[in-house]
Amino acid sequence: MLKTKSIFLSSVVAALAGFLFGFDTIVISGADRPIQELWLLSDLYHGTFIMSMALWGTVIGALFGGIPCDRFGRRKTLFWIGVLYLVSALGSAFAPSPEIFSLSRFIGGLGVGASSVAAPIYISEITPAEKRGKLVALYQFNIVFGILVAFLSNYLIGLTFDESAWRWMLGVEAIPATIYLLLVLGIPESPRWLILKKNDLKSAKSLLEQLNPRENIDRMILEIQNSATKKAGKSIFFSKRFSFPITLAFLIAFFNQLSGINFVLYYAPRIFEQAGVAAGSVLGVSVSIGIVNLLFTLLGMYLIDRAGRRKLMYIGSFGYIFSLSGVAWAFFTGAEGTVVVIFVCLFIASHAVGQGAVIWVFISEIFPNVVRDYGMSLGSGTHWVFAAIITLLTPTVLNAFSGAQIFSFFAFMMVLQLLFVWKVMPETKNITLEEMEVKLGVSQKDLEKLIDD
């Protein structure tokens, strides 16, 4: 029998997929320069096949990660995500050529994308309703924590090793990946999946009795069975009926990446070096980004249900504009590297408390239940496609334009985001999903009639 405290532990284990997500995504920043110099790669090749390849894997993993979750179960999917992380870490560390390295990073990207689908679904389905928000938030926390550990790991390994440092930076991920794999073997399957896909009512009922001891379990099982009776197709999702929420999901994901967040996270050492920070100090300075990101992510998670989504987006937008303009000014005037570091940390804080806290919550709220999967895929896909494009082009852009020009462009895009928040973005705080459907001009009842027809 699954004990109550094991519910929390199972959620923690699933959330560790987020830690590997954050670690895998950012660890490449420490290997950026050494890899390009080792294999004498052009900026375009380096950006396309070394730095952004994991992100293209992430796009595919995010768009199609729901398929194995649905067909094979949440638990098995989480296990194979760990396998992908492990293979990627070892393949990247021992890669004899840029082609093998690129393939290994792509495999890790598949794990990142799939984990962004599987882990939140599993946690939300395994936990009691009154604890769901707090435990699902563990996933976002672990992503940011993984980012911090990656920056710190890169710094410490850089102090310890010389030419082979980048291989150790990437290979060390095999340790948490192995621990995660072993832990995932001990978690239970989702009771919802057992009911809907395996028709295993006995096992599901046993789990639900432990997860929700105060509820009418027979009624819960009936509600779960009824919840999957209606499903909208893609033709309905892309109809005019959903044009407004689709526009909202696209724009918030678009502006998320046009803030330059992945540009900074992936290329922080190179940016600091270009700003005049001593080469031996750039990895250590990058750790400050991870610390600021973690602290302000916690603040954003605390404020999102208190201040509201729009207010956080306003705070983030003004912070973006000020900090990005400050970085552009520092590059233009030739200010000391310390000034750039301060403004970049302010930029990270603005992102963590604004877009970083809001984007996934907001997208999940603006679509009705029967099309929410399509809406999340659209928003996630948009986010990762632009992340991959920006990461691909960055080495070329850094050599073609000055830091002042690049950060001025990002600051201008955040002015446009501010206009989006002011004129277009609705508030979703304290509004039920049914009320939100009416507010956005989408009626769940009308949609169900359309599906039946």
N, C-alpha and C positions, 0 to 999 in steps of 0.2 A: 504493500500500500504506500502511496505517495504521501509523505508527511507534509504538514503545512509549511514548515520552514523550507522544505525542498522546493516549494513553489517559487520562493524568492531566489533560491540558489539556481534553479532552472532558468529564471529570467536573467540572472547575472551571467550565466554561461552563454546564453543566446546573445546577450549584449556584448560579450567579448568579440563577437564577429565585427562589431563596430570599432573596437580597439584595433583589430587587424586592418579594418577599412582605413582608419586614420593613419596608422603607421605605414601601411603599404603605399598610400597615396603620396605621402610627404617624404618618405625616406630617400626617394630619388634625388631630392634637392642637394644632398651632400655628395652625390656621385655625378652631378651634372658636368662640371668642368673636367674632372679626371678622365671620364669616359670619352668625351669629345677629343681630348688631347691624345689619349691612348690609341684610338683607332683612326685619328686624323679625319674626322667627319666634317662635312660641310654643315653650315648652320641649318639649311633646309632638311638635310638627311637627319641630323641630330634631333631637330624639333619633331620631325615626322615619325621616325622609327625608334627613337630612344626615349624622349621625354613624354610624348603624347600617346604612345602605343597603349599604355595601361588604360588611358581614358577611353580609347575606342573600344577596348574590351569592356569597360564599365558601361558604355552606352548599350552594348549588346546584352550584357548581364542584367541591366536594369529593365530593358524592354522585354526580355524573355525569361527573367528569373521566376516569374509567376507560374510558368509551365511545369517545371519539376516540383515546385511547391504543391501544385494542384494534383499532379499525377503520382508522385512518389511519397509525398508527405513533407511536413515542415522539418521534422527531425533529420531525415535522410538528406534533405537539401542542405541543411546547416552543416552536416558532417562533410558532404562533398565540397562545400564552400571552403572548409578548412583544408581539404586536400589540395584545392586550387592554390590557396595561399602558400602551403608548404612547397608544392612543386615550383611555384613562381620564385620563392625565396632561394631555393637551392639552385634552380636553373639560372637565375640572375647572377648569383654569387660565383658560379663555376663556368659561366658563359665564355667560350673560346672565341666568339665572333659577335659582331653587332647583330647579326641575324638571329642567333640563338638567344641573345639577350632580349631582343625585341619580342620574340615569341614568348619568352618567359614572363615578361612584363604584361603582355596581352592576357596571358592565362590568369595572372593576379588580378587584372582589371575585371575579368569575368566574375571572379570571386567578390570583388568590391561591389559591382553592380547587383549581383544576385543577393548579397547580404543586405543591401538597402531595401530589398523587397521581403526577403524571408524572415529576417530577425524581428522587425517590428510586427509583422503578422503573427509570428509565433508567440511573442510576448503578450500581445493584446488578447490572444485567444486562450492562453494558459492561466492568466491572472484574474482574480476577482475584480468586479467592476470598480469597487471603491479604491483599489490599489493600481488600477490600470495606467492612469496618467503618469504616476510617479515611476512605475517600473518601465514603461515604454521610454520615458525620458532617459533611462540608463543608457540606451543605445546612442543617443545624441551625445551624452556626456562621454561615453567611451570613444567615440570618433575623435572628439577634441583632445581627450587624454592621450589617445594614440598618436596624434599629431605632435603633442608636446614631447612624448617619449621618443619619437623619431628624431626630432631636432636635438634632444639631449643625447641620444645614442650616437648620432652622427658626430656631435662635438667630441664626446669622450673617445670614440673610435679614431677620430682624426688626430687626437693627441697621442694615441697609442701606436698606430700603424702609419706607414708612409705610402708607398706606391700601391699596396694591396688594400688600403683603407676602404675604398669604395666597395670592394667585394665583401668585406666584413659588415659594412653598413647594411647591405642588402641581404646578406645571408643570415644575419642575426634574427631576422623575422621568423626563421624556422623554429626557434625556441618557443615563442608564444603560440605559433600555429600548431605545434605538436601538443602543447598543454591543452589548447582549445579542443583539438580532436579527441583527446582522451576524456575530457570533461563532457563533451557533447554525447558520448556514448551512454552516459548515465541519466540523461533527461528523458521525460516521457513525450509521447506524441501529443499533438493538439487534439482535445476531445471533439472540437468542431470538425476537424478533418476526418476523424474516425467515424463520425456520424454521417457526414455527407458523401464521403468517398469510399469508405470500407463497410458502411452499414453495421459497424461494430458497436451496437448500442450498449452492450454489457460493459465493455471496457470504458467507453465514454461516460456512462452513468457513474461508474466507480470514481473516475477522475473528477467529474463535476460535483459529486457529493463532498469531495474533499476541498475543491476549489471554492465552492459556494454553499457551505453547510446550512445557511439560513434560507436558501431559496427553494422553491418548488421545482425539483429537478425534472420531473416529467413534463412540466410546462416549458421549462427551458429547452429541453430536447425538441419539443414540438415547435417552438419558435425558431430554433436553429434549422430544422427541416423545412419550415415554411419560408425561411429567409432566402432560400435558393431556388424558389419556384419560378421567379421571373428574372430574366436577364436580357439586357438591351444589346443589340448588335452594333457594329461599327457605323453602319449607315445611319442609325438613329443618333449615335453620339456626335457624328459630324454634321448633323442637320442644323438649320438655323436656330432651333430651339436652344442649343447650347453654345451659340456663338459668343455670348458675353463671358460665361465662365471659362471657356477655352481661351479667349483673349486675355483674361486675367491670369490664367495659369502660364500662358506663354510669356507674357510681359514680365511677371515677377521673376521667372526663371532666366529670362533674357538679361534683365538688369542685374540679377545676382552675379552673373559672370562678367558683364560689361563694367562692373565696379573695379575689376582687375584683381579679384581675390585670389584666383588660381595663379595668375601671373606673379603675384607676390609670394604665395606659399611655395610654389615650385622653384622659383628663381631668387629667393631671398638672398642667398650668399652672393650670387652674381650682382644683384642690385646694390647690396651694401659695398661690395668691392668696387663697383663703378662709382659709388658715392665717396670713395676715399677711405673706407674702413680698411685697416691693415689685413692683408690676406690671411694671416694666422689667426685673426680674431673673428672672421665672418661667421664661422659655424657657431661659436660661442654667443655672438650677438643674436643669431637666429633663434636661439633658445628663448630669448625674451618674447618673440612672437608667439611661441607656444604657450608660455605662461599667461600672457595677456589674453590670448584666445580662450584659454580654459576659464579664467576668472570671469570674463565678461559673458561667456556662454552661460555660466551659472546665474549671473545677474539677469540675462535675457529670459532664461527658463523661469526665474522667480517672478518677473514682471509681466510675462505675456498674458496671463489670465487676470492680472490686476490692472495694468495700464491699457491693454488692448493692442491689437495687431497694428493698426494705423499709427498709433502714437509711437510705437517702437520703430516703425518704418520712417516716421518723421525724424526721430532722434538719429537713427542710422544715416538717413540721407544728408542731414545737415553735417553730421560728423564726417561722412564720406567727402563732401564738398570741401570742408575746411582742411581735412588732413591731406587729401590728394593735391589740393592747391598748394599746401605747405611743402609737400615733397617736390612738386614742380618748381616752386620758388627756390627751394634749396639747391636743386640741380642747376637752375638758371643762374643763380648768384654765386655758385661755388661754395656754399656754406659747408661747414665741417660735417663729416659723416655722422657725428652724433645727432645733429639736427635731423638728418634723414631718418635715422633709427627712431627718434622720438615720434616723428610724424607718421612713420609706418606703423608703429605700435598703436598710435591713436586710430589709424585706419582699421587695424585689426579689431580694436575694441568697438568701433562703430559697426563693423560687419557682424561681430558676434552678438551684440545686443539688438541689432536690427534684422537685416536679411537672414543671418544665420539662425536666429531664433524663430523667425516668422515663416519662412518659405514653405516648409513641409507641412506645418500646421494649417496654413492658409489654403494650400492646394487641396488638402484632404477635406476641407470644410465647404468648398464651393460647388461640389458635385453631388448629386443624389446618389443613394446607395447603389442603384442598379447600373450606374455608369462610373462609379468612383475609381474602379480599376483602370479604365481607359484614361480618366483624367489624371490620375497619378502617373501613369506611364507617359502621357504627353508632357507633363511638367518635368518629370525626372529626365526624360529623353532630351527635352530642350536644354535643360541645365547641363547635362553631360556632353552634348554635342558642341555647345559653345565653349565649354571648358576644354574640350579636346582641340578645337580650332585655335583658341587663344594660346594654349600650351605649345601647339605645333608651330605657330608663327613667331613665338616670342624670341628665340635666338636670332632670327633674321631681323625682327623689329628692333631689338636692342642694338644691333650693329648699324641699322639704317637711320634710326632716329635718336635724338637725345632724350635723356631721362625727363627733362622739362616738357618736351613735346608729348611723350607717352603718358605721363601722369596728368597733363592738362587735358588730354583726350578723355581719360577715365573720369576726371572731375566734371567735364561737360556732360558725359553720359549720366552722371549722378544728378545733375540739374534736371535732366529729362525724367529720371526716376522720381524726383521730388514732385514734378508736375503730374506724374502718373498717380502718386499717392494722393495728391491734393484733389485732382479732378476725376479720377476713375476708380481707385481702389475702395471697396466698401469695408466697413468694420464688421467683423464676425464675432467679436467678443459678446458673450452672454446671449447669443442668438441660437435657438435650436436649429437643427438641420432642416426641419420642415419650414420654419420661418425664413431661413436663408434661401430655400428654394423659391418662395414667394417673392422675396426681396430681389432676387436675380431673375425673376420672370420664368422660373421653371417649376411646374407643379408635378409632384410625384404621382398624384392620382391620374393626371392627364397623361403622364408618361406611361404608366401601367396600362392605360387604355390603348395607347399607341402600340405598345408591345403586343397586347392581346390581338389587336387588329392585324 
